[in-house]
Amino acid sequence: MNKLAFIDEALADLREKGLYNTIRTVESSVGAWVTIEGKRVLNMCSNNYLGFANDPRLCEAAKRAIDQFGVGPGAVRSIAGTMSLHVELEECIARFKGTEAALSVQSGLNTNLAVIPLLMDKEDILFTDELNHASIIDGVRLSKAQRAIYPHRDVDGLARFLEENKGIAKKLIITDGVFSMDGDLAPLPGIADVAEKYGAMIMVDDAHGEGVLGRNGRGIVDHFHLHGRVDIECGTMSKAFGVMGGYIAGSAKIVEYLRQRARPFLFSSAATPPDVAACIAAIGILEASDEPVRKLWDNARAFKSALKDLGYDIGVSETPITPVMLGEASTAWDFSKALFAEGVFATAIAFPTVPRGKARIRVMLSAAHSGEDLNFAIDRFAKVGRRLGVIR
Ligand SMILES: *Cc1c(COP(=O)(O)O)cnc(C)c1O
């Protein structure tokens, strides 16, 4: 008997439906250009917004940390002690975000697993945007709380759910700050207003907002001037910050509770010394200068306007996330392959990551791109789009 026949079937099903993902192997550091299968290609699909993933200043900080602290933390912090490096990172994050305190965990995904099940029990209720990130959905699934899934970015819809459930004492509204597939923003000022009216806590996952929005990349709360009105900001060090790790920023009280009880903090080891040191260096660069963030936005504006001029539908993005809408998954896969042949690496994104019929190439701009790089990409998008009949 073949116990694993169900896996053969599932994989065959993915292949049949065109959903089987072949992951490319990158043979270089992640910069504006990467080497893939021996070929140098322009990288238009990483989340390396500020070019920090191979920044020499971050690399140098990581090397120094290895010399001083080694490569591993030894065990979970609550048992083996916390390295001064982790404490320093948490102080940096809190200062950067303008919150009382912060906690560092291993990844952005883990921030949601840390916060949501800890704060929300079965007599409580969660309000969550229907397009929230998979890691929020997993955090919600780990909690026994009731849940109300409100229509995407719909503050009135959210307010109706709050009204219907106003008898429930503990309420938490959770939203992505920037929605990663479309690049649109959570209506955070409106959410803050209704949250205050109904006494609900707010948690925003700022994974695509930090390093991108706000003063020097301080994120969506800073962008909307909502300091003190959002209870929990969480996010990742793996996107604009270019490294790896997650953080949760908020009041000293919330952070203290997480440190005592959050399961990813208690049962999974801390981030490694080189990772943590590189994160500290990234925040230091942003505190000293808004140059990387300005360059990112200049690149995004220039590239988006060129794509529009070519006749592309680039959706409703308000950020450097640039979805090039192509409709059918097969068109998006063909487009991505043709771009690759022309020297541009940009992956197709299709169902189930986005709805059926809304397949796209999601272009991610970076401060690492030069003007020449953007011209190269625009030229290739023009050529491939005409050849495939997407534009005229
Ligand atoms: C990317 C992302 C994460 C995951 O971050 P990792 O550090 O890679 O685990 C979590 N939440 C949102 C909204 C994201 O976009």
The ligand as a MOL file (V3000), in Angstrom:
LIG
                    3D

  0  0  0     0  0            999 V3000
M  V30 BEGIN CTAB
M  V30 COUNTS 15 15 0 0 0
M  V30 BEGIN ATOM
M  V30 1 C 5.8540 39.2150 4.1800 0
M  V30 2 C 4.8400 39.3800 5.2200 0
M  V30 3 C 4.9400 38.6640 6.4230 0
M  V30 4 C 6.0040 37.6260 6.6600 0
M  V30 5 O 7.2230 38.1560 7.0390 0
M  V30 6 P 8.4570 37.1570 7.2350 0
M  V30 7 O 9.4240 37.9230 8.0460 0
M  V30 8 O 8.9840 36.8300 5.8730 0
M  V30 9 O 7.9480 35.9570 7.9530 0
M  V30 10 C 3.9910 38.9070 7.3960 0
M  V30 11 N 2.9850 39.7790 7.1900 0
M  V30 12 C 2.8490 40.4610 6.0400 0
M  V30 13 C 1.7230 41.4270 5.8750 0
M  V30 14 C 3.7750 40.2840 5.0070 0
M  V30 15 O 3.6400 40.9500 3.8770 0
M  V30 END ATOM
M  V30 BEGIN BOND
M  V30 1 1 1 2
M  V30 2 1 2 3
M  V30 3 2 2 14
M  V30 4 1 3 4
M  V30 5 2 3 10
M  V30 6 1 4 5
M  V30 7 1 5 6
M  V30 8 2 6 7
M  V30 9 1 6 8
M  V30 10 1 6 9
M  V30 11 1 10 11
M  V30 12 2 11 12
M  V30 13 1 12 13
M  V30 14 1 12 14
M  V30 15 1 14 15
M  V30 END BOND
M  V30 END CTAB
M  END
